């Protein structure tokens, strides 16, 4: 690695989109309203310990921090934003 360069990686897991991609199509297909379709999608995402996917803003906030001078001494790291879906030690 060249002097003055650092490496950081942000690995994103399931994330919430507004509106959640597919929920409108699912609602129309099943003849239910958008909120019921979204709830069905959320219920199918078992195993997210925080109970919801990450929000785009949460990913953006981490990337902004890592790109800022405040993270200047952080190097060679990986950050997983997945609501706890990836077990780590």
C-alpha positions in Angstrom: 0.0 0.0 0.0 1.3 3.5 -0.9 2.2 5.9 1.9 -0.7 8.1 2.9 -3.3 5.6 1.6 -5.6 3.7 3.8 -8.1 0.9 3.1 -11.6 0.6 4.6 -14.5 -1.5 3.4 -18.2 -1.2 4.2 -20.1 -4.4 3.6 -23.9 -3.8 3.5 -26.5 -6.4 4.3 -30.2 -6.1 3.9 -31.3 -2.5 3.8 -34.6 -0.7 3.7 -35.4 1.2 0.6 -38.1 3.8 0.4 -40.4 2.6 -1.0 -39.3 -0.9 -0.4 -38.6 -2.4 -3.8 -41.1 -5.0 -4.8 -43.6 -4.4 -2.1 -45.9 -2.4 -4.4 -45.7 -5.2 -7.0 -46.3 -7.8 -4.3 -49.3 -5.9 -3.1 -50.9 -5.7 -6.5 -50.1 -9.4 -7.2 -51.7 -10.6 -4.0 -54.5 -8.0 -3.9 -53.4 -6.5 -0.6 -52.4 -3.0 0.4 -48.8 -1.7 0.4 -48.5 -1.8 4.2 -49.6 -5.4 4.4 -47.1 -6.4 1.6 -44.3 -4.5 3.4 -45.1 -6.3 6.6 -45.0 -9.6 4.9 -41.6 -8.8 3.4 -40.4 -7.7 6.9 -41.8 -10.8 8.5 -39.9 -13.0 6.0 -36.6 -11.4 7.0 -36.2 -13.6 10.0 -32.8 -13.6 11.6 -32.1 -9.8 11.7 -31.3 -9.3 15.4 -32.2 -5.6 15.4 -35.6 -6.5 13.8 -35.3 -4.5 10.7 -33.0 -4.0 7.7 -30.4 -1.2 7.7 -31.6 2.3 6.6 -29.7 3.9 3.7 -28.9 6.8 5.9 -27.1 4.5 8.4 -24.8 3.2 5.6 -24.2 6.8 4.3 -23.4 8.0 7.8 -20.7 5.4 8.2 -19.2 6.0 4.8 -19.1 9.8 5.5 -17.4 9.2 8.8 -14.8 6.8 7.3 -14.1 9.3 4.5 -13.6 12.2 7.0 -10.5 13.4 8.7 -11.9 12.0 12.0 -11.2 8.5 10.7 -7.7 9.2 9.6 -6.0 6.7 11.8 -8.5 3.9 11.0 -6.9 1.6 8.4 -7.3 -2.0 7.0 -10.8 -2.5 8.4 -14.1 -4.0 7.3 -17.4 -2.7 8.6 -20.5 -4.9 8.3 -23.9 -3.1 8.3 -26.4 -5.9 8.4 -28.3 -5.5 11.6 -26.4 -8.3 13.2 -27.1 -10.8 10.4 -23.4 -11.8 10.1 -22.0 -13.4 13.3 -18.7 -11.8 14.3 -16.3 -12.6 17.1 
